[in-house]
Amino acid sequence: MTQYDADHTMGPDHDAHLRRITDRLAADVRAKYRAGQEHHGGRLWEQPGMLDLAYEEILDLAVYVLTAIEQRDTRRRVTGRD
């Protein structure tokens, strides 16, 4: 058991980590939304087919993650490091 397994309470370091993640996510979402609006125009909430587009994005993400895993594994085999 590690120190992380034993204690499930939120402390100041957890709060700071969570704040960094949520601040970054909010900033990235705002920037992406504005860029999409500039590129595509219209009203996103009125566009049909959002579920199909979301599924395509999920598939893209899976490919990116699996490719990154392969790249990491290749580096480990070649260099012995991440």
PDB file of N, CA, C and O in Angstrom:
ATOM      1  N   MET A   1       0.847  -1.180   0.000  1.00  0.00           N
ATOM      2  CA  MET A   1       0.000   0.000   0.000  1.00  0.00           C
ATOM      3  C   MET A   1       0.890   1.240   0.000  1.00  0.00           C
ATOM      4  O   MET A   1       1.861   1.308   0.753  1.00  0.00           O
ATOM      5  N   THR A   2       0.566   2.207  -0.830  1.00  0.00           N
ATOM      6  CA  THR A   2       1.341   3.441  -0.889  1.00  0.00           C
ATOM      7  C   THR A   2       0.672   4.505  -0.032  1.00  0.00           C
ATOM      8  O   THR A   2      -0.440   4.320   0.462  1.00  0.00           O
ATOM      9  N   GLN A   3       1.371   5.618   0.134  1.00  0.00           N
ATOM     10  CA  GLN A   3       0.786   6.722   0.886  1.00  0.00           C
ATOM     11  C   GLN A   3      -0.487   7.228   0.226  1.00  0.00           C
ATOM     12  O   GLN A   3      -1.358   7.779   0.899  1.00  0.00           O
ATOM     13  N   TYR A   4      -0.601   7.045  -1.090  1.00  0.00           N
ATOM     14  CA  TYR A   4      -1.781   7.521  -1.811  1.00  0.00           C
ATOM     15  C   TYR A   4      -2.981   6.618  -1.580  1.00  0.00           C
ATOM     16  O   TYR A   4      -4.126   7.058  -1.684  1.00  0.00           O
ATOM     17  N   ASP A   5      -2.719   5.357  -1.267  1.00  0.00           N
ATOM     18  CA  ASP A   5      -3.814   4.426  -1.011  1.00  0.00           C
ATOM     19  C   ASP A   5      -4.445   4.649   0.356  1.00  0.00           C
ATOM     20  O   ASP A   5      -5.641   4.417   0.530  1.00  0.00           O
ATOM     21  N   ALA A   6      -3.662   5.093   1.318  1.00  0.00           N
ATOM     22  CA  ALA A   6      -4.118   5.152   2.698  1.00  0.00           C
ATOM     23  C   ALA A   6      -4.995   6.358   2.995  1.00  0.00           C
ATOM     24  O   ALA A   6      -5.932   6.251   3.787  1.00  0.00           O
ATOM     25  N   ASP A   7      -4.717   7.493   2.386  1.00  0.00           N
ATOM     26  CA  ASP A   7      -5.390   8.730   2.755  1.00  0.00           C
ATOM     27  C   ASP A   7      -6.205   9.259   1.588  1.00  0.00           C
ATOM     28  O   ASP A   7      -5.658   9.607   0.541  1.00  0.00           O
ATOM     29  N   HIS A   8      -7.512   9.316   1.777  1.00  0.00           N
ATOM     30  CA  HIS A   8      -8.403   9.763   0.702  1.00  0.00           C
ATOM     31  C   HIS A   8      -8.961  11.158   0.955  1.00  0.00           C
ATOM     32  O   HIS A   8      -9.926  11.561   0.305  1.00  0.00           O
ATOM     33  N   THR A   9      -8.379  11.891   1.877  1.00  0.00           N
ATOM     34  CA  THR A   9      -8.896  13.216   2.173  1.00  0.00           C
ATOM     35  C   THR A   9      -8.288  14.253   1.232  1.00  0.00           C
ATOM     36  O   THR A   9      -7.173  14.096   0.736  1.00  0.00           O
ATOM     37  N   MET A  10      -9.043  15.298   1.008  1.00  0.00           N
ATOM     38  CA  MET A  10      -8.577  16.409   0.179  1.00  0.00           C
ATOM     39  C   MET A  10      -7.848  17.396   1.078  1.00  0.00           C
ATOM     40  O   MET A  10      -8.363  17.829   2.109  1.00  0.00           O
ATOM     41  N   GLY A  11      -6.638  17.739   0.659  1.00  0.00           N
ATOM     42  CA  GLY A  11      -5.869  18.731   1.388  1.00  0.00           C
ATOM     43  C   GLY A  11      -5.576  19.919   0.498  1.00  0.00           C
ATOM     44  O   GLY A  11      -6.022  19.959  -0.649  1.00  0.00           O
ATOM     45  N   PRO A  12      -4.833  20.887   1.009  1.00  0.00           N
ATOM     46  CA  PRO A  12      -4.508  22.078   0.226  1.00  0.00           C
ATOM     47  C   PRO A  12      -3.769  21.757  -1.070  1.00  0.00           C
ATOM     48  O   PRO A  12      -3.978  22.431  -2.080  1.00  0.00           O
ATOM     49  N   ASP A  13      -2.915  20.743  -1.057  1.00  0.00           N
ATOM     50  CA  ASP A  13      -2.193  20.374  -2.282  1.00  0.00           C
ATOM     51  C   ASP A  13      -3.146  19.808  -3.322  1.00  0.00           C
ATOM     52  O   ASP A  13      -2.970  20.045  -4.517  1.00  0.00           O
ATOM     53  N   HIS A  14      -4.163  19.055  -2.878  1.00  0.00           N
ATOM     54  CA  HIS A  14      -5.185  18.548  -3.797  1.00  0.00           C
ATOM     55  C   HIS A  14      -5.999  19.696  -4.375  1.00  0.00           C
ATOM     56  O   HIS A  14      -6.262  19.744  -5.576  1.00  0.00           O
ATOM     57  N   ASP A  15      -6.391  20.618  -3.507  1.00  0.00           N
ATOM     58  CA  ASP A  15      -7.161  21.774  -3.963  1.00  0.00           C
ATOM     59  C   ASP A  15      -6.378  22.592  -4.986  1.00  0.00           C
ATOM     60  O   ASP A  15      -6.939  23.045  -5.984  1.00  0.00           O
ATOM     61  N   ALA A  16      -5.090  22.780  -4.739  1.00  0.00           N
ATOM     62  CA  ALA A  16      -4.252  23.537  -5.680  1.00  0.00           C
ATOM     63  C   ALA A  16      -4.146  22.811  -7.016  1.00  0.00           C
ATOM     64  O   ALA A  16      -4.211  23.436  -8.074  1.00  0.00           O
ATOM     65  N   HIS A  17      -3.983  21.487  -6.964  1.00  0.00           N
ATOM     66  CA  HIS A  17      -3.906  20.687  -8.184  1.00  0.00           C
ATOM     67  C   HIS A  17      -5.216  20.776  -8.962  1.00  0.00           C
ATOM     68  O   HIS A  17      -5.214  20.979 -10.176  1.00  0.00           O
ATOM     69  N   LEU A  18      -6.323  20.626  -8.259  1.00  0.00           N
ATOM     70  CA  LEU A  18      -7.640  20.718  -8.890  1.00  0.00           C
ATOM     71  C   LEU A  18      -7.846  22.094  -9.514  1.00  0.00           C
ATOM     72  O   LEU A  18      -8.375  22.199 -10.620  1.00  0.00           O
ATOM     73  N   ARG A  19      -7.435  23.144  -8.818  1.00  0.00           N
ATOM     74  CA  ARG A  19      -7.577  24.500  -9.340  1.00  0.00           C
ATOM     75  C   ARG A  19      -6.772  24.680 -10.623  1.00  0.00           C
ATOM     76  O   ARG A  19      -7.256  25.288 -11.578  1.00  0.00           O
ATOM     77  N   ARG A  20      -5.533  24.151 -10.654  1.00  0.00           N
ATOM     78  CA  ARG A  20      -4.719  24.256 -11.871  1.00  0.00           C
ATOM     79  C   ARG A  20      -5.391  23.556 -13.039  1.00  0.00           C
ATOM     80  O   ARG A  20      -5.414  24.079 -14.153  1.00  0.00           O
ATOM     81  N   ILE A  21      -5.938  22.379 -12.786  1.00  0.00           N
ATOM     82  CA  ILE A  21      -6.600  21.613 -13.850  1.00  0.00           C
ATOM     83  C   ILE A  21      -7.841  22.343 -14.349  1.00  0.00           C
ATOM     84  O   ILE A  21      -8.020  22.510 -15.555  1.00  0.00           O
ATOM     85  N   THR A  22      -8.698  22.780 -13.428  1.00  0.00           N
ATOM     86  CA  THR A  22      -9.946  23.407 -13.850  1.00  0.00           C
ATOM     87  C   THR A  22      -9.703  24.777 -14.484  1.00  0.00           C
ATOM     88  O   THR A  22     -10.411  25.158 -15.416  1.00  0.00           O
ATOM     89  N   ASP A  23      -8.720  25.516 -13.996  1.00  0.00           N
ATOM     90  CA  ASP A  23      -8.386  26.803 -14.627  1.00  0.00           C
ATOM     91  C   ASP A  23      -7.899  26.585 -16.055  1.00  0.00           C
ATOM     92  O   ASP A  23      -8.304  27.294 -16.976  1.00  0.00           O
ATOM     93  N   ARG A  24      -7.026  25.596 -16.227  1.00  0.00           N
ATOM     94  CA  ARG A  24      -6.502  25.299 -17.565  1.00  0.00           C
ATOM     95  C   ARG A  24      -7.626  24.845 -18.489  1.00  0.00           C
ATOM     96  O   ARG A  24      -7.721  25.295 -19.631  1.00  0.00           O
ATOM     97  N   LEU A  25      -8.476  23.952 -17.989  1.00  0.00           N
ATOM     98  CA  LEU A  25      -9.583  23.445 -18.795  1.00  0.00           C
ATOM     99  C   LEU A  25     -10.513  24.578 -19.212  1.00  0.00           C
ATOM    100  O   LEU A  25     -10.904  24.660 -20.377  1.00  0.00           O
ATOM    101  N   ALA A  26     -10.869  25.444 -18.283  1.00  0.00           N
ATOM    102  CA  ALA A  26     -11.768  26.551 -18.606  1.00  0.00           C
ATOM    103  C   ALA A  26     -11.146  27.472 -19.656  1.00  0.00           C
ATOM    104  O   ALA A  26     -11.824  27.887 -20.596  1.00  0.00           O
ATOM    105  N   ALA A  27      -9.876  27.789 -19.501  1.00  0.00           N
ATOM    106  CA  ALA A  27      -9.203  28.663 -20.474  1.00  0.00           C
ATOM    107  C   ALA A  27      -9.142  27.996 -21.844  1.00  0.00           C
ATOM    108  O   ALA A  27      -9.376  28.644 -22.864  1.00  0.00           O
ATOM    109  N   ASP A  28      -8.829  26.704 -21.868  1.00  0.00           N
ATOM    110  CA  ASP A  28      -8.748  25.978 -23.143  1.00  0.00           C
ATOM    111  C   ASP A  28     -10.107  25.884 -23.824  1.00  0.00           C
ATOM    112  O   ASP A  28     -10.200  26.033 -25.042  1.00  0.00           O
ATOM    113  N   VAL A  29     -11.163  25.638 -23.048  1.00  0.00           N
ATOM    114  CA  VAL A  29     -12.511  25.558 -23.621  1.00  0.00           C
ATOM    115  C   VAL A  29     -12.918  26.905 -24.201  1.00  0.00           C
ATOM    116  O   VAL A  29     -13.463  26.963 -25.303  1.00  0.00           O
ATOM    117  N   ARG A  30     -12.661  27.987 -23.475  1.00  0.00           N
ATOM    118  CA  ARG A  30     -13.006  29.319 -23.999  1.00  0.00           C
ATOM    119  C   ARG A  30     -12.274  29.591 -25.307  1.00  0.00           C
ATOM    120  O   ARG A  30     -12.873  30.057 -26.276  1.00  0.00           O
ATOM    121  N   ALA A  31     -10.974  29.297 -25.330  1.00  0.00           N
ATOM    122  CA  ALA A  31     -10.183  29.552 -26.542  1.00  0.00           C
ATOM    123  C   ALA A  31     -10.663  28.693 -27.709  1.00  0.00           C
ATOM    124  O   ALA A  31     -10.792  29.184 -28.830  1.00  0.00           O
ATOM    125  N   LYS A  32     -10.928  27.409 -27.448  1.00  0.00           N
ATOM    126  CA  LYS A  32     -11.388  26.504 -28.506  1.00  0.00           C
ATOM    127  C   LYS A  32     -12.754  26.921 -29.031  1.00  0.00           C
ATOM    128  O   LYS A  32     -12.994  26.894 -30.238  1.00  0.00           O
ATOM    129  N   TYR A  33     -13.642  27.304 -28.134  1.00  0.00           N
ATOM    130  CA  TYR A  33     -14.980  27.738 -28.531  1.00  0.00           C
ATOM    131  C   TYR A  33     -14.896  28.974 -29.426  1.00  0.00           C
ATOM    132  O   TYR A  33     -15.535  29.035 -30.476  1.00  0.00           O
ATOM    133  N   ARG A  34     -14.106  29.951 -29.002  1.00  0.00           N
ATOM    134  CA  ARG A  34     -13.964  31.186 -29.784  1.00  0.00           C
ATOM    135  C   ARG A  34     -13.334  30.907 -31.155  1.00  0.00           C
ATOM    136  O   ARG A  34     -13.750  31.484 -32.159  1.00  0.00           O
ATOM    137  N   ALA A  35     -12.337  30.028 -31.194  1.00  0.00           N
ATOM    138  CA  ALA A  35     -11.709  29.674 -32.474  1.00  0.00           C
ATOM    139  C   ALA A  35     -12.711  28.962 -33.377  1.00  0.00           C
ATOM    140  O   ALA A  35     -12.753  29.222 -34.580  1.00  0.00           O
ATOM    141  N   GLY A  36     -13.514  28.070 -32.813  1.00  0.00           N
ATOM    142  CA  GLY A  36     -14.535  27.376 -33.590  1.00  0.00           C
ATOM    143  C   GLY A  36     -15.583  28.334 -34.121  1.00  0.00           C
ATOM    144  O   GLY A  36     -16.035  28.205 -35.259  1.00  0.00           O
ATOM    145  N   GLN A  37     -15.968  29.294 -33.296  1.00  0.00           N
ATOM    146  CA  GLN A  37     -16.947  30.287 -33.729  1.00  0.00           C
ATOM    147  C   GLN A  37     -16.382  31.118 -34.876  1.00  0.00           C
ATOM    148  O   GLN A  37     -17.075  31.397 -35.855  1.00  0.00           O
ATOM    149  N   GLU A  38     -15.121  31.506 -34.743  1.00  0.00           N
ATOM    150  CA  GLU A  38     -14.477  32.291 -35.793  1.00  0.00           C
ATOM    151  C   GLU A  38     -14.384  31.494 -37.100  1.00  0.00           C
ATOM    152  O   GLU A  38     -14.560  32.048 -38.185  1.00  0.00           O
ATOM    153  N   HIS A  39     -14.112  30.222 -36.990  1.00  0.00           N
ATOM    154  CA  HIS A  39     -13.929  29.371 -38.176  1.00  0.00           C
ATOM    155  C   HIS A  39     -15.261  28.973 -38.805  1.00  0.00           C
ATOM    156  O   HIS A  39     -15.431  29.060 -40.022  1.00  0.00           O
ATOM    157  N   HIS A  40     -16.212  28.533 -37.963  1.00  0.00           N
ATOM    158  CA  HIS A  40     -17.463  27.963 -38.479  1.00  0.00           C
ATOM    159  C   HIS A  40     -18.632  28.931 -38.450  1.00  0.00           C
ATOM    160  O   HIS A  40     -19.529  28.831 -39.287  1.00  0.00           O
ATOM    161  N   GLY A  41     -18.645  29.875 -37.499  1.00  0.00           N
ATOM    162  CA  GLY A  41     -19.776  30.777 -37.345  1.00  0.00           C
ATOM    163  C   GLY A  41     -21.010  30.049 -36.843  1.00  0.00           C
ATOM    164  O   GLY A  41     -20.929  28.894 -36.422  1.00  0.00           O
ATOM    165  N   GLY A  42     -22.134  30.712 -36.886  1.00  0.00           N
ATOM    166  CA  GLY A  42     -23.406  30.103 -36.490  1.00  0.00           C
ATOM    167  C   GLY A  42     -23.552  29.964 -34.996  1.00  0.00           C
ATOM    168  O   GLY A  42     -22.791  30.536 -34.216  1.00  0.00           O
ATOM    169  N   ARG A  43     -24.537  29.200 -34.622  1.00  0.00           N
ATOM    170  CA  ARG A  43     -24.847  28.948 -33.207  1.00  0.00           C
ATOM    171  C   ARG A  43     -24.694  27.467 -32.944  1.00  0.00           C
ATOM    172  O   ARG A  43     -25.511  26.653 -33.375  1.00  0.00           O
ATOM    173  N   LEU A  44     -23.656  27.138 -32.243  1.00  0.00           N
ATOM    174  CA  LEU A  44     -23.334  25.736 -31.985  1.00  0.00           C
ATOM    175  C   LEU A  44     -24.527  24.973 -31.406  1.00  0.00           C
ATOM    176  O   LEU A  44     -24.789  23.834 -31.790  1.00  0.00           O
ATOM    177  N   TRP A  45     -25.237  25.603 -30.491  1.00  0.00           N
ATOM    178  CA  TRP A  45     -26.346  24.926 -29.825  1.00  0.00           C
ATOM    179  C   TRP A  45     -27.521  24.652 -30.759  1.00  0.00           C
ATOM    180  O   TRP A  45     -28.441  23.919 -30.397  1.00  0.00           O
ATOM    181  N   GLU A  46     -27.499  25.226 -31.942  1.00  0.00           N
ATOM    182  CA  GLU A  46     -28.559  24.973 -32.920  1.00  0.00           C
ATOM    183  C   GLU A  46     -28.117  24.029 -34.032  1.00  0.00           C
ATOM    184  O   GLU A  46     -28.921  23.675 -34.895  1.00  0.00           O
ATOM    185  N   GLN A  47     -26.868  23.623 -34.023  1.00  0.00           N
ATOM    186  CA  GLN A  47     -26.334  22.764 -35.084  1.00  0.00           C
ATOM    187  C   GLN A  47     -26.780  21.315 -34.878  1.00  0.00           C
ATOM    188  O   GLN A  47     -26.687  20.789 -33.769  1.00  0.00           O
ATOM    189  N   PRO A  48     -27.258  20.677 -35.931  1.00  0.00           N
ATOM    190  CA  PRO A  48     -27.618  19.255 -35.825  1.00  0.00           C
ATOM    191  C   PRO A  48     -26.356  18.386 -35.868  1.00  0.00           C
ATOM    192  O   PRO A  48     -25.295  18.831 -36.306  1.00  0.00           O
ATOM    193  N   GLY A  49     -26.489  17.172 -35.418  1.00  0.00           N
ATOM    194  CA  GLY A  49     -25.421  16.191 -35.581  1.00  0.00           C
ATOM    195  C   GLY A  49     -24.305  16.266 -34.558  1.00  0.00           C
ATOM    196  O   GLY A  49     -23.232  15.710 -34.788  1.00  0.00           O
ATOM    197  N   MET A  50     -24.520  16.930 -33.446  1.00  0.00           N
ATOM    198  CA  MET A  50     -23.458  17.070 -32.445  1.00  0.00           C
ATOM    199  C   MET A  50     -23.025  15.716 -31.887  1.00  0.00           C
ATOM    200  O   MET A  50     -21.838  15.511 -31.633  1.00  0.00           O
ATOM    201  N   LEU A  51     -23.943  14.810 -31.697  1.00  0.00           N
ATOM    202  CA  LEU A  51     -23.594  13.510 -31.135  1.00  0.00           C
ATOM    203  C   LEU A  51     -22.676  12.739 -32.086  1.00  0.00           C
ATOM    204  O   LEU A  51     -21.704  12.125 -31.645  1.00  0.00           O
ATOM    205  N   ASP A  52     -22.970  12.767 -33.360  1.00  0.00           N
ATOM    206  CA  ASP A  52     -22.118  12.085 -34.338  1.00  0.00           C
ATOM    207  C   ASP A  52     -20.735  12.725 -34.391  1.00  0.00           C
ATOM    208  O   ASP A  52     -19.728  12.022 -34.481  1.00  0.00           O
ATOM    209  N   LEU A  53     -20.679  14.051 -34.334  1.00  0.00           N
ATOM    210  CA  LEU A  53     -19.390  14.738 -34.332  1.00  0.00           C
ATOM    211  C   LEU A  53     -18.593  14.400 -33.078  1.00  0.00           C
ATOM    212  O   LEU A  53     -17.379  14.204 -33.140  1.00  0.00           O
ATOM    213  N   ALA A  54     -19.278  14.333 -31.944  1.00  0.00           N
ATOM    214  CA  ALA A  54     -18.609  13.989 -30.691  1.00  0.00           C
ATOM    215  C   ALA A  54     -18.017  12.582 -30.777  1.00  0.00           C
ATOM    216  O   ALA A  54     -16.895  12.356 -30.325  1.00  0.00           O
ATOM    217  N   TYR A  55     -18.755  11.645 -31.348  1.00  0.00           N
ATOM    218  CA  TYR A  55     -18.251  10.280 -31.488  1.00  0.00           C
ATOM    219  C   TYR A  55     -17.001  10.252 -32.362  1.00  0.00           C
ATOM    220  O   TYR A  55     -16.047   9.537 -32.057  1.00  0.00           O
ATOM    221  N   GLU A  56     -17.000  11.020 -33.438  1.00  0.00           N
ATOM    222  CA  GLU A  56     -15.812  11.083 -34.295  1.00  0.00           C
ATOM    223  C   GLU A  56     -14.623  11.646 -33.534  1.00  0.00           C
ATOM    224  O   GLU A  56     -13.498  11.185 -33.724  1.00  0.00           O
ATOM    225  N   GLU A  57     -14.850  12.628 -32.679  1.00  0.00           N
ATOM    226  CA  GLU A  57     -13.776  13.192 -31.863  1.00  0.00           C
ATOM    227  C   GLU A  57     -13.242  12.156 -30.875  1.00  0.00           C
ATOM    228  O   GLU A  57     -12.039  12.095 -30.624  1.00  0.00           O
ATOM    229  N   ILE A  58     -14.134  11.348 -30.318  1.00  0.00           N
ATOM    230  CA  ILE A  58     -13.709  10.282 -29.401  1.00  0.00           C
ATOM    231  C   ILE A  58     -12.803   9.289 -30.123  1.00  0.00           C
ATOM    232  O   ILE A  58     -11.786   8.860 -29.578  1.00  0.00           O
ATOM    233  N   LEU A  59     -13.168   8.932 -31.333  1.00  0.00           N
ATOM    234  CA  LEU A  59     -12.337   8.013 -32.113  1.00  0.00           C
ATOM    235  C   LEU A  59     -10.966   8.630 -32.389  1.00  0.00           C
ATOM    236  O   LEU A  59      -9.945   7.952 -32.278  1.00  0.00           O
ATOM    237  N   ASP A  60     -10.944   9.915 -32.749  1.00  0.00           N
ATOM    238  CA  ASP A  60      -9.666  10.595 -32.955  1.00  0.00           C
ATOM    239  C   ASP A  60      -8.825  10.550 -31.682  1.00  0.00           C
ATOM    240  O   ASP A  60      -7.630  10.260 -31.736  1.00  0.00           O
ATOM    241  N   LEU A  61      -9.441  10.832 -30.550  1.00  0.00           N
ATOM    242  CA  LEU A  61      -8.722  10.823 -29.284  1.00  0.00           C
ATOM    243  C   LEU A  61      -8.136   9.449 -28.990  1.00  0.00           C
ATOM    244  O   LEU A  61      -6.995   9.345 -28.540  1.00  0.00           O
ATOM    245  N   ALA A  62      -8.902   8.403 -29.239  1.00  0.00           N
ATOM    246  CA  ALA A  62      -8.398   7.048 -29.013  1.00  0.00           C
ATOM    247  C   ALA A  62      -7.157   6.782 -29.866  1.00  0.00           C
ATOM    248  O   ALA A  62      -6.188   6.193 -29.386  1.00  0.00           O
ATOM    249  N   VAL A  63      -7.184   7.209 -31.109  1.00  0.00           N
ATOM    250  CA  VAL A  63      -6.025   7.025 -31.992  1.00  0.00           C
ATOM    251  C   VAL A  63      -4.829   7.800 -31.458  1.00  0.00           C
ATOM    252  O   VAL A  63      -3.716   7.274 -31.437  1.00  0.00           O
ATOM    253  N   TYR A  64      -5.037   9.038 -31.026  1.00  0.00           N
ATOM    254  CA  TYR A  64      -3.939   9.851 -30.495  1.00  0.00           C
ATOM    255  C   TYR A  64      -3.331   9.203 -29.251  1.00  0.00           C
ATOM    256  O   TYR A  64      -2.109   9.128 -29.124  1.00  0.00           O
ATOM    257  N   VAL A  65      -4.180   8.736 -28.335  1.00  0.00           N
ATOM    258  CA  VAL A  65      -3.692   8.136 -27.095  1.00  0.00           C
ATOM    259  C   VAL A  65      -2.928   6.844 -27.379  1.00  0.00           C
ATOM    260  O   VAL A  65      -1.849   6.624 -26.830  1.00  0.00           O
ATOM    261  N   LEU A  66      -3.484   5.999 -28.229  1.00  0.00           N
ATOM    262  CA  LEU A  66      -2.795   4.744 -28.541  1.00  0.00           C
ATOM    263  C   LEU A  66      -1.476   4.995 -29.262  1.00  0.00           C
ATOM    264  O   LEU A  66      -0.506   4.270 -29.041  1.00  0.00           O
ATOM    265  N   THR A  67      -1.427   6.004 -30.114  1.00  0.00           N
ATOM    266  CA  THR A  67      -0.175   6.353 -30.789  1.00  0.00           C
ATOM    267  C   THR A  67       0.846   6.853 -29.779  1.00  0.00           C
ATOM    268  O   THR A  67       2.016   6.479 -29.850  1.00  0.00           O
ATOM    269  N   ALA A  68       0.423   7.690 -28.841  1.00  0.00           N
ATOM    270  CA  ALA A  68       1.335   8.182 -27.802  1.00  0.00           C
ATOM    271  C   ALA A  68       1.853   7.034 -26.939  1.00  0.00           C
ATOM    272  O   ALA A  68       3.020   7.036 -26.547  1.00  0.00           O
ATOM    273  N   ILE A  69       1.005   6.061 -26.641  1.00  0.00           N
ATOM    274  CA  ILE A  69       1.437   4.884 -25.873  1.00  0.00           C
ATOM    275  C   ILE A  69       2.482   4.101 -26.659  1.00  0.00           C
ATOM    276  O   ILE A  69       3.497   3.686 -26.099  1.00  0.00           O
ATOM    277  N   GLU A  70       2.244   3.896 -27.944  1.00  0.00           N
ATOM    278  CA  GLU A  70       3.234   3.201 -28.775  1.00  0.00           C
ATOM    279  C   GLU A  70       4.556   3.956 -28.800  1.00  0.00           C
ATOM    280  O   GLU A  70       5.622   3.351 -28.690  1.00  0.00           O
ATOM    281  N   GLN A  71       4.486   5.281 -28.944  1.00  0.00           N
ATOM    282  CA  GLN A  71       5.713   6.082 -28.965  1.00  0.00           C
ATOM    283  C   GLN A  71       6.460   5.958 -27.645  1.00  0.00           C
ATOM    284  O   GLN A  71       7.683   5.814 -27.637  1.00  0.00           O
ATOM    285  N   ARG A  72       5.739   6.012 -26.532  1.00  0.00           N
ATOM    286  CA  ARG A  72       6.359   5.862 -25.212  1.00  0.00           C
ATOM    287  C   ARG A  72       7.002   4.492 -25.070  1.00  0.00           C
ATOM    288  O   ARG A  72       8.130   4.381 -24.590  1.00  0.00           O
ATOM    289  N   ASP A  73       6.292   3.447 -25.484  1.00  0.00           N
ATOM    290  CA  ASP A  73       6.818   2.093 -25.371  1.00  0.00           C
ATOM    291  C   ASP A  73       8.062   1.907 -26.231  1.00  0.00           C
ATOM    292  O   ASP A  73       9.006   1.227 -25.828  1.00  0.00           O
ATOM    293  N   THR A  74       8.060   2.511 -27.410  1.00  0.00           N
ATOM    294  CA  THR A  74       9.240   2.438 -28.281  1.00  0.00           C
ATOM    295  C   THR A  74      10.415   3.151 -27.623  1.00  0.00           C
ATOM    296  O   THR A  74      11.531   2.632 -27.633  1.00  0.00           O
ATOM    297  N   ARG A  75      10.183   4.342 -27.046  1.00  0.00           N
ATOM    298  CA  ARG A  75      11.258   5.050 -26.343  1.00  0.00           C
ATOM    299  C   ARG A  75      11.802   4.212 -25.202  1.00  0.00           C
ATOM    300  O   ARG A  75      13.014   4.156 -24.995  1.00  0.00           O
ATOM    301  N   ARG A  76      10.912   3.556 -24.454  1.00  0.00           N
ATOM    302  CA  ARG A  76      11.363   2.711 -23.341  1.00  0.00           C
ATOM    303  C   ARG A  76      12.257   1.581 -23.832  1.00  0.00           C
ATOM    304  O   ARG A  76      13.286   1.280 -23.228  1.00  0.00           O
ATOM    305  N   ARG A  77      11.847   0.957 -24.944  1.00  0.00           N
ATOM    306  CA  ARG A  77      12.649  -0.147 -25.473  1.00  0.00           C
ATOM    307  C   ARG A  77      14.016   0.346 -25.957  1.00  0.00           C
ATOM    308  O   ARG A  77      15.030  -0.322 -25.753  1.00  0.00           O
ATOM    309  N   VAL A  78      14.037   1.508 -26.593  1.00  0.00           N
ATOM    310  CA  VAL A  78      15.264   2.018 -27.180  1.00  0.00           C
ATOM    311  C   VAL A  78      16.177   2.643 -26.127  1.00  0.00           C
ATOM    312  O   VAL A  78      17.382   2.395 -26.117  1.00  0.00           O
ATOM    313  N   THR A  79      15.594   3.459 -25.238  1.00  0.00           N
ATOM    314  CA  THR A  79      16.417   4.225 -24.304  1.00  0.00           C
ATOM    315  C   THR A  79      16.352   3.717 -22.868  1.00  0.00           C
ATOM    316  O   THR A  79      17.211   4.034 -22.045  1.00  0.00           O
ATOM    317  N   GLY A  80      15.333   2.932 -22.583  1.00  0.00           N
ATOM    318  CA  GLY A  80      15.135   2.496 -21.194  1.00  0.00           C
ATOM    319  C   GLY A  80      14.467   3.546 -20.325  1.00  0.00           C
ATOM    320  O   GLY A  80      14.351   3.376 -19.111  1.00  0.00           O
ATOM    321  N   ARG A  81      14.019   4.658 -20.962  1.00  0.00           N
ATOM    322  CA  ARG A  81      13.365   5.739 -20.223  1.00  0.00           C
ATOM    323  C   ARG A  81      12.099   6.173 -20.932  1.00  0.00           C
ATOM    324  O   ARG A  81      11.868   5.826 -22.090  1.00  0.00           O
ATOM    325  N   ASP A  82      11.271   6.945 -20.218  1.00  0.00           N
ATOM    326  CA  ASP A  82      10.040   7.500 -20.823  1.00  0.00           C
ATOM    327  C   ASP A  82      10.356   8.633 -21.735  1.00  0.00           C
ATOM    328  O   ASP A  82       9.451   9.219 -22.328  1.00  0.00           O
TER     329      ASP A  82
END
